[in-house]
């Protein structure tokens, strides 16, 4: 009887095992509700825009400073 159980386990290939285990793990995930997901998406977009504007400002100031030092502009 134990040999039969081993054969069933051995016949399962790595791809099947991967998808079975992945499905099992995804069932354990605590998914956010739609309002939470929307709120977090808006938050991420705002942070991205803020950081983008900050980096654009730093780039602009750095280029002006380097142009002043090198006497280009």
Order of alpha helices (4+ residues) and beta strands (2+ residues): alpha-alpha-alpha
